[in-house]
Amino acid sequence: MGIQPVVLWTDMLLFGLLACIALAVGRARGSEPMRVAWRRVGESHVGMAALTVLLLFLLVGVLDSLHYRSWLDARSGADAKRQLSTEVVSLLDVLADPLRAKTEKTYSSPLAYQLFTKETVEGADGAQRREFPRLRYGGVDLQYPEDDHVGDVLGRLGIGLAVAVTCWGIVALILVKWVAISRKVPLGAAWRAIWRGRGGLAWRAVLVSLGAVCLFMGPVLALATEYHVFGTDKVGQDVFYLTLKSIRTALVIGTLTTLVTLPLAVVLGIVAGYVGGWVDDVIQYVYTVLNSIPSVLLIAAAVLMMQVVIDSNPHWFSTAAERADARLLALCIILGMTSWTGLCRLLRGETLKLRELEYVQAARAFGVSTARILARHVLPNLMHLVLIALVMDFSALVLAEAVLSYVGIGVDPGTVSFGTMINAARMELAREPMVWWSLVAAFCFMFVMVLAANLFADSVRDAFDPRAG
């Protein structure tokens, strides 16, 4: 049974954006001011720790963006043809198949071996009684669960911690070896330099962050082979698997929206500030009108109109994943169309100052074209503002998706996201006993991602602020 790669629109745009970032990094290495600024970020312990966490989230998102469809076995007969499966699977789904395939009947609490609610069960003697049924997968190997459950959990925790320490030690050894080779010093001296913060970049913060992640993920993965670590939802899906799937949605919303925001904000902001006159008045009028409309209402109206278009043209999509991806892409475009005004206003104000500087006035006096002045003298002096704004807007966009999905105007219901998880858990908070684990898992993962993005944004802002020198 073969496979056929599937490239969704968001996959293509996400990998294109990563390629642009790689090119930008290459260009930054050839610019001394950019190298100095990014070295400040690398020397920041908070910045490097946050970047390490963000890169781990990005790794999960990239794995979840490599999609394919499987070929089904051909039926017998002369005219039989092989058909493609309608299910689009990602590489993350393959790696997390033990979690994805272990679907229970309904709710189960974290690390449980029985369902969360009682059911009527008929005994061997024909009598009916109410009890908690055993799970089909969680703790299935426990012969005497009441006696063996705690010991089994503790044993798997110990194995997970041992694996975590081993993995961290391997990574630390590789890093120390690399620093020793680059600085041409013995391994012991390289380790002391790293741990004392003298290894060039803030490698100690990287190792501490990786250690914390390993200490968390090691036991979680060890327990996930036998239990549902974060429990299951209403239809029995593993909550840990759903949180991993939500990471890609948050990354897509936080990054692809910039593909719409950036051109509008940069072009309109620079043109308004440099040209002035009636052009400036028109651009100011446009973003003032957009700012006067409540953003939630504007986004809701645009999303509903786009949903009508998608529902009216089902022949555009061959699978449910393509349909859900179209709505996700539409949400990115809509968020970008409504969130460019702040950056545009900032760039306009900064361009008003730059156009009065002597080197810009000299270029105009020598007859240099407006386009060349904007490209060579104005835009390079605004890139630090653009970079800072985009990094800081990432967390705001992730939270915006969660809020919009919570009120039902976000991503497609078939797309897993932090917002849809919170929305699904909303009604379960009022039941007795309360089902709390879906909400807590989504909140914790989203909190860590947003916190890391905010801390990294603060480091970038401090490094690129011209007043920091």
C-alpha positions in Angstrom: 0.0 0.0 0.0 1.6 3.2 -1.2 1.1 6.8 -0.3 0.6 10.0 -2.2 1.9 13.3 -0.8 -0.7 16.0 -0.2 0.2 19.7 0.0 -2.4 21.8 1.5 -2.4 25.6 1.0 -1.4 26.3 4.6 1.4 23.7 4.3 2.8 25.4 1.2 2.6 28.9 2.7 4.1 27.8 6.0 7.1 26.1 4.4 7.4 29.1 2.1 7.5 31.4 5.1 10.1 29.2 6.7 12.2 29.4 3.6 11.9 33.2 3.6 13.0 33.3 7.2 16.0 31.2 6.3 16.9 33.6 3.5 16.5 36.5 5.8 18.9 34.8 8.3 21.4 34.4 5.5 21.2 38.1 4.6 21.4 39.1 8.2 24.7 37.3 8.6 26.2 39.6 5.9 25.1 42.8 7.8 27.2 43.9 10.7 24.3 45.8 12.5 22.0 42.8 12.2 24.7 40.4 13.5 25.3 42.6 16.5 21.5 42.8 17.2 20.9 39.1 16.9 24.0 38.4 19.0 22.3 40.4 21.8 19.3 38.1 21.5 21.6 35.1 21.6 23.3 36.4 24.7 20.0 36.9 26.5 19.2 33.9 28.8 15.5 34.6 28.7 15.5 35.0 24.9 17.4 31.8 24.2 15.2 29.8 26.6 12.1 31.1 25.0 13.5 30.5 21.5 14.3 26.9 22.5 10.7 26.3 23.5 9.3 28.0 20.4 11.6 25.8 18.2 10.2 22.7 19.9 6.7 23.9 19.2 7.7 24.6 15.6 9.1 21.1 15.2 5.7 19.6 16.2 4.0 22.0 13.8 6.3 21.0 10.9 5.7 17.3 11.5 2.0 18.0 11.5 2.3 19.8 8.1 3.7 16.9 6.2 0.5 15.3 4.8 -0.2 12.3 2.6 -3.1 10.0 1.5 -2.8 6.2 1.4 -3.7 4.1 -1.6 -6.4 1.5 -0.8 -6.1 -2.1 -1.9 -7.8 -2.7 -5.3 -10.9 -4.8 -5.4 -10.9 -8.0 -7.3 -12.0 -7.8 -11.0 -10.7 -6.9 -14.3 -11.9 -3.2 -14.1 -10.8 -2.7 -10.5 -8.8 0.5 -9.9 -6.9 1.5 -6.9 -8.5 4.3 -4.9 -7.0 6.9 -2.7 -8.2 7.1 0.9 -10.3 10.1 1.8 -8.3 10.5 5.1 -5.4 12.9 5.0 -2.7 11.9 7.5 0.3 13.8 8.7 3.7 12.6 9.9 2.7 13.6 13.4 -0.3 11.3 13.1 2.0 8.4 12.2 4.4 9.1 15.1 1.4 9.5 17.5 -0.6 6.6 16.1 -0.7 4.8 19.5 -2.4 7.9 20.9 -4.7 8.4 17.9 -5.8 4.8 17.6 -6.6 4.3 21.3 -10.1 5.8 21.3 -12.3 5.1 24.4 -16.0 5.1 24.7 -16.3 8.5 26.4 -14.7 10.5 29.2 -11.9 9.1 31.3 -9.8 11.1 33.8 -6.0 11.4 33.5 -4.1 8.2 34.1 -7.4 6.3 34.7 -8.1 2.7 34.0 -11.8 3.0 34.0 -14.5 5.3 32.6 -15.3 8.6 34.3 -19.0 7.8 34.6 -20.9 4.8 35.8 -22.8 2.5 33.5 -25.3 -0.3 33.9 -23.4 -3.6 33.6 -24.9 -7.1 33.7 -23.0 -9.5 35.8 -22.4 -13.2 35.3 -25.4 -14.0 37.5 -27.7 -11.9 35.3 -28.0 -9.1 37.9 -27.6 -5.6 36.8 -25.5 -3.1 38.7 -24.0 0.4 38.3 -20.2 0.5 38.1 -17.3 2.1 36.4 -16.4 0.0 33.3 -12.8 -0.7 32.4 -11.2 1.2 29.6 -10.4 -0.6 26.4 -6.8 0.7 26.2 -6.0 2.7 29.4 -4.4 0.4 31.9 -5.5 -2.6 29.9 -2.4 -4.7 31.0 -3.3 -4.3 34.7 -4.5 -7.6 36.0 -5.4 -6.3 39.4 -5.9 -2.5 38.8 -6.9 -1.6 42.4 -3.6 -3.0 43.7 -1.2 -2.5 40.8 -2.2 0.9 39.4 -0.2 3.2 41.6 2.9 1.0 41.4 2.7 0.8 37.6 2.4 4.6 37.3 5.4 5.2 39.6 7.4 2.6 37.7 6.7 4.2 34.3 7.5 7.6 35.8 10.9 6.3 36.9 11.6 4.9 33.4 10.5 8.2 31.8 12.8 10.2 34.1 15.7 7.9 33.3 15.1 8.3 29.6 14.8 12.0 29.9 18.0 12.4 31.8 19.8 10.2 29.2 18.5 12.2 26.3 19.4 15.5 28.0 22.9 14.2 28.7 23.4 13.2 25.0 22.3 16.7 23.8 24.5 18.4 26.4 27.5 16.3 25.3 26.9 17.2 21.7 26.6 20.9 22.5 29.8 20.8 24.7 31.7 19.0 22.0 30.6 21.6 19.4 31.6 24.5 21.6 34.9 22.8 22.4 35.7 22.4 18.6 34.6 25.9 17.7 36.6 27.5 20.5 39.5 25.0 20.3 39.5 24.2 24.0 39.2 20.9 26.0 35.7 19.5 26.8 36.1 20.4 30.5 36.9 24.0 29.7 34.0 24.2 27.2 31.6 22.8 29.8 32.7 25.3 32.4 32.4 28.2 29.9 28.9 27.1 29.0 27.8 26.8 32.6 29.3 30.1 33.6 27.7 31.9 30.8 30.9 32.5 28.8 30.3 30.2 25.9 29.5 33.0 23.5 25.7 32.5 23.4 23.4 31.7 26.3 23.9 28.0 26.0 23.2 27.4 29.7 19.7 28.7 29.2 19.2 26.4 26.3 20.3 23.4 28.3 18.1 24.3 31.2 15.1 24.7 29.0 15.8 21.4 27.2 16.2 19.8 30.6 12.8 21.1 31.8 11.2 19.9 28.6 12.8 16.4 28.8 11.8 16.1 32.5 8.2 16.8 31.4 8.0 14.9 28.1 10.0 11.8 29.3 7.5 10.7 31.9 4.5 11.8 29.7 5.7 9.6 26.8 6.5 6.7 29.1 3.0 6.9 30.6 1.3 7.5 27.2 2.2 4.0 26.1 -0.2 2.5 28.7 -2.5 5.4 29.9 -4.3 8.5 28.6 -2.0 11.0 30.4 -4.4 13.9 30.0 -7.5 11.8 29.9 -10.0 11.5 27.0 -12.8 13.8 25.7 -16.5 13.2 25.1 -15.9 10.9 22.2 -13.0 9.1 23.8 -10.1 10.8 21.9 -6.8 11.2 23.8 -6.5 14.8 25.0 -2.7 14.7 24.8 -3.0 13.9 21.1 -5.5 16.7 20.6 -3.2 19.3 22.2 -0.3 18.2 19.9 -2.6 18.7 16.9 -3.6 22.1 18.2 0.0 23.4 18.0 0.0 23.5 14.2 -3.2 25.5 14.0 -1.8 28.1 16.5 1.5 28.3 14.5 -0.4 28.7 11.2 -2.6 31.5 12.6 0.4 33.2 14.2 2.7 33.1 11.2 0.7 33.0 8.0 -1.4 36.0 9.0 1.8 38.0 8.7 1.8 37.3 4.9 -1.2 39.5 4.7 -0.4 42.0 7.4 3.2 42.7 6.3 2.7 43.9 2.7 -0.3 46.1 3.6 1.2 47.7 6.6 4.7 48.3 5.1 3.6 49.6 1.7 0.7 51.8 2.9 2.6 53.0 6.0 5.7 54.1 4.1 3.8 55.6 1.2 1.6 57.6 3.6 4.5 58.9 5.6 6.8 59.8 2.7 4.4 61.0 0.0 2.0 62.8 2.3 -0.8 65.0 0.8 -4.0 63.4 -0.3 -2.4 60.0 -0.4 -1.7 60.2 3.3 -5.3 61.4 3.9 -6.8 58.5 2.0 -4.7 55.9 3.8 -5.4 57.4 7.2 -9.1 57.4 6.4 -9.0 53.7 5.5 -7.3 52.5 8.7 -9.3 54.9 10.8 -12.6 53.5 9.4 -11.3 49.9 10.0 -10.3 50.8 13.6 -13.8 52.3 14.2 -15.5 48.9 13.5 -15.4 46.4 16.4 -12.9 43.8 15.2 -14.9 40.8 16.4 -17.9 41.8 14.5 -15.9 42.5 11.4 -14.1 39.2 11.6 -17.4 37.3 12.3 -19.1 38.9 9.3 -16.1 38.0 7.0 -15.8 34.5 8.3 -19.6 33.8 7.9 -19.5 35.1 4.3 -16.5 32.9 3.5 -18.2 29.9 5.0 -21.2 30.5 2.7 -18.8 30.5 -0.3 -17.2 27.2 0.9 -20.5 25.6 1.6 -21.8 26.6 -1.8 -18.9 25.0 -3.7 -18.2 21.6 -2.2 -16.8 20.4 -5.5 -13.7 22.5 -4.9 -12.5 20.1 -2.2 -11.8 16.4 -2.6 -11.3 15.7 1.1 -12.6 17.1 4.4 -9.0 18.1 5.3 -8.9 20.4 2.2 -12.2 22.0 3.2 -11.0 22.6 6.7 -7.7 24.0 5.4 -9.6 26.4 3.2 -11.4 27.8 6.2 -8.2 28.1 8.2 -6.5 29.9 5.3 -9.5 32.2 5.0 -9.3 33.0 8.7 -5.6 33.9 8.3 -6.5 36.3 5.5 -9.3 37.8 7.4 -7.2 38.3 10.5 -4.4 39.8 8.4 -6.9 42.2 6.7 -8.1 43.5 10.0 -4.8 43.6 12.0 -2.5 45.7 9.8 -3.6 49.1 10.9 -1.5 49.3 14.1 1.8 48.6 12.3 0.8 50.8 9.4 0.3 53.8 11.8 3.6 53.1 13.5 5.5 53.0 10.2 3.8 56.1 8.9 4.9 58.1 12.0 8.5 56.8 11.7 8.6 57.6 8.0 7.5 61.2 8.7 10.7 61.6 10.7 13.0 59.7 8.3 12.0 61.8 5.3 13.3 64.9 7.0 16.8 63.5 7.7 19.7 64.9 5.8 20.7 61.9 3.8 17.1 61.5 2.5 17.0 65.2 1.6 20.3 64.8 -0.2 19.1 61.9 -2.2 16.0 63.8 -3.3 18.2 66.8 -4.2 20.3 64.6 -6.4 17.2 63.4 -8.3 17.0 59.9 -6.9 13.7 58.3 -7.7 11.1 57.9 -4.9 11.0 54.2 -5.2 14.8 53.9 -4.8 14.8 56.2 -1.8 12.1 54.2 -0.1 13.9 50.9 -0.9 17.5 52.0 0.0 17.1 54.6 2.7 13.7 54.4 4.3 12.7 50.7 4.5 16.0 49.4 6.0 15.7 51.9 8.8 12.2 50.6 9.6 12.9 46.8 9.6 13.6 46.7 13.3 10.1 48.1 14.0 8.6 45.5 11.5 10.5 42.7 13.2 9.5 43.7 16.7 5.9 44.2 15.8 5.6 40.8 14.0 7.2 38.9 16.9 5.0 40.6 19.4 1.8 40.1 17.3 2.3 36.3 17.2 1.0 35.7 20.7 -1.9 38.1 20.1 -3.0 36.1 17.0 -2.7 32.8 18.8 -5.1 34.1 21.5 -7.4 35.7 18.9 -7.9 32.2 17.3 -8.7 30.7 20.7 -11.3 33.4 21.3 -12.8 33.2 17.9 -13.1 29.4 17.9 -14.6 29.7 21.4 -17.4 31.8 20.1 -17.9 29.6 17.1 -16.5 31.8 14.3 -12.9 30.5 14.2 -11.5 27.4 12.5 -13.6 24.6 11.0 -15.1 22.3 13.7 -13.1 19.4 12.2 -9.8 21.3 12.8 -8.3 20.7 16.2 -7.2 23.9 17.9 -6.9 25.3 21.4 -10.0 27.3 20.8 -12.1 24.3 19.8 -10.8 22.3 22.7 -11.8 25.0 25.1 -15.1 25.4 23.4 -15.8 21.7 23.7 -14.9 21.7 27.4 -17.0 24.7 28.2 -20.2 22.9 28.8 -18.6 20.1 30.8 -17.4 22.5 33.5 -21.0 22.8 34.8 -21.6 19.0 35.2 -21.0 17.1 38.4 -18.4 15.7 38.7 -16.6 18.3 36.6 -14.6 17.4 33.5 -11.7 19.7 33.8 -8.7 18.0 32.0 -9.4 19.1 28.4 -9.6 22.8 29.4 -6.5 22.6 31.6 -4.4 20.8 28.9 -5.4 23.3 26.2 -4.8 26.2 28.5 -1.4 25.0 29.7 0.0 24.3 26.2 -1.3 27.6 24.9 0.0 29.5 27.9 3.5 28.1 27.5 3.5 28.9 23.7 2.2 32.5 24.3 4.6 33.0 27.2 7.6 31.9 25.2 6.5 34.1 22.3 6.1 37.1 24.6 9.5 36.6 26.3 11.2 36.2 22.9 9.5 39.3 21.7 10.8 41.2 24.7 14.4 40.0 23.9 14.1 41.0 20.3 12.7 44.4 21.2 15.5 45.1 23.6 18.1 43.9 21.1 16.8 45.9 18.2 15.9 49.1 20.0 18.2 51.8 18.8 18.3 53.3 22.2 19.7 50.1 23.7 23.2 50.8 22.5 
